[in-house]
Amino acid sequence: MKIDGKPTRTIWVEGDGDAVGIIDQTQLPHRFVTTRVATLEEAAHAIKSMQVRGAPLIGAAAAYGMWLALKADASDEALERAYAVLHATRPTAINLKWALDEVMAVVRNRPRAERAAAALKRANEIAEEDVAINQGIGRNGLKLIEGIAARKKNGERVNVLTHCNAGWLATVDWGTATAPIYMAHDKGLPIHVFADETRPRNQGASLTAWELNKHGVPHTVIPDNTGGHLMQHGMVDLVIVGTDRVTAQGDVCNKIGTYLKALAARDNNVPFYVALPSPTIDFTVSDGVAEIPIEQRGPEEVAMMTGKTKDGRIETVQIVPDGSDVANYAFDVTPARLVTGLITERGVLKAERAALKAAFPERA
Ligand code: MRU
């Protein structure tokens, strides 16, 4: 992604080689702020406070967090502690555990003196692999968009609805759900995105809209409740969402509200696609509703809203009466039967055990 004409990733090793840099996503869309992350504690804070978020980026940040921990102390105790501290930051996105296991596998049996370098090497590889995977997802998803565009008359635009932010900001580059959108736009296809605002943290309104703006992709931010109405009126050609965990049988866990979009899509014969990198598949679980831990976050995210006033001040205000209880489930599960297809780096698959296993035998 280019920010002000400069190719920019969402996480990088700082010039002095002593820390990583991140974009503090809690400041967007109003301020573009980068932050230096130099310790295990800072890495854990960045993930937990959602300065970095989105399943693939959480994974990459955790891998770098292992490096930062081992740089300070490469003992077995420090290694186990770093894994535990980072693993406890967020419970739902499986990319976190996947990345921690990847780093663990390359450092565990090494002499202490080599551990930090080995962790950094694997973290860099995970970041590079994420970019390549997302480009693969982009190419495979682009074919779907091209197919829809070819069936339209008079160059009418292709309308994609997306939920939350499964974009460049949620990955190291390109995004998952957005990779096909960016590629279609770059190819000159007339594409338009409906971005669900995604209460309570507004990742659609704050992050997806921000990055679509930066890339020049036509888009419209809609309240979360709007998608069903648009689908009933033929205004959505396809839905593409990201995911935090896909089970062995193809159930999809993603940001709260995704399930309702899938139900509306099914009722209106709108194709519902999920874009996922292979590290998001969790072959150890099958029934997503029963087995995936759903993160519950603080009530303040529901009770409060932050925004920019007309005179440019950032303010947080309460929108719920004092004394009302609120609930904040961060994710839900869409059963495989509602998913039209899984857009992966190895092709568009049926949301079925056999298809996932055949495409990713080394993970199954
Ligand atoms: O709570 P968040 O903002 O980390 O949730 C992000 C999502 O739900 C994304 O859709 C998912 O991680 C896929 S990101 C490519």
Residues whose N, C-alpha, C, O or C-beta is under 5 A from the ligand:
A	BS01	MRU	R53 G54 A55 P56 H163 C164 N165 A166 G167 A170 T176 Q203 G242 T243 D244 N254 K255
